[in-house]
Amino acid sequence: MANDDRFAIRKLGTIRAGLYKARLDDLAAAFSLEDVRYLPGHFHELKEDRKGQWACDLDQPYRLIFQPHEEPIPEDENGRYIWIEIKGVEILEITNYHGK
């Protein structure tokens, strides 16, 4: 779906597909996860049963969910993830995790 705009539009709709493509482009252009941290889309860490995953907004209420390639995920001495040391991510899904 990432490389086929027509397929993405058919599966996600025009608005969500456009936002999906924009978020993928932002992630692809980033040297590290820190580069997207303050971009439109509200890139943020998830908690509880999704700890170790990140999300960014598409159209409400849908989110693009991804996780770092690094294993283990780099953390500081306080257990906070070090965004600048995360160099690659894997897209997991598009979902409305608040509605579950």
N, C-alpha and C positions, 0 to 999 in steps of 0.2 A: 504494500500500500504506500510506503514511503516514496517510492520512485514512480508511482503511477497516479498522476493527479486525477484522471478521470475515474479511476477505481475508488480513490479516496473520497471524491465528491459523491459518488454513488452510494458508498457505505456510510459516510459520515454526514453528508449534507454540505452545502457550499460553505457556510460560515465555519463550522467545526473543522472541515478539511483545510480551509485557509489558515486557521489558527494552528492546527496540527503541523502544517508545512512550515509556518513561521517559527514555531518552537523547535522543530527538528533542525532548521537552518541555524538558529541561535546556538543550539547544542553542538552542531557540526563545526561552527566557526570558533567555538570557545577553545582556548588552550587548556583551561581547567574549569571545574564547576563554579569557581569563584567568578568567572567572567559573565555568567548568566544570573548571578545571585540577585541583582537589582534591576534586571531587565523587565519589561512588561511581561506579564504571565505569572508573577508571584511564585517563583521557584522556591520551594521550601522542603525541609526535612519532614518526614512523617514519623509518627510515634506509635507506641503500643505494639499491636500486632503487625504493623507495617514499618517498624523501626528498621533502618538500613535501606529504606526506599525514599525517594524524593517524588514530588509532584509539581506540576505547573498547571495553571488554569487554561482551559480551552473555553468553550461557551458554558455558561452555568447550566447545570451543576457538574459538568464533566471535567475530568483532569487527565492529563497524560502522566502515567506512572513509570518511573525508571529507577534503576539501581546502578551503583558504581561497578566498574570492572575490578577495582582493587579488592583484594581479599587478603587480610582483613581490611576494612575501611579505615583509613588513617584517622586517628583520634589524638587529641591533646591530653595532657595529664589530668584534665577534669572530665574526660569522657565525651567531649564535644568533637564532632566531626570537623576535619580540616579540609574545607572546601577547595582550597588552592592546590591540595595534593591529589585531588580526584581528577584524573585526566581523561577518563572515558566512561561512558554509561551504556547500559542496555535498556531499550524500551521494553516494558513489560505489558502494558495494557492502557486502554482508554476506558475509564470507568467513572461512575458516580458513587464513590465510596461512602459519602455521607447518607445516601439513600438506602443503604443496605441494613 
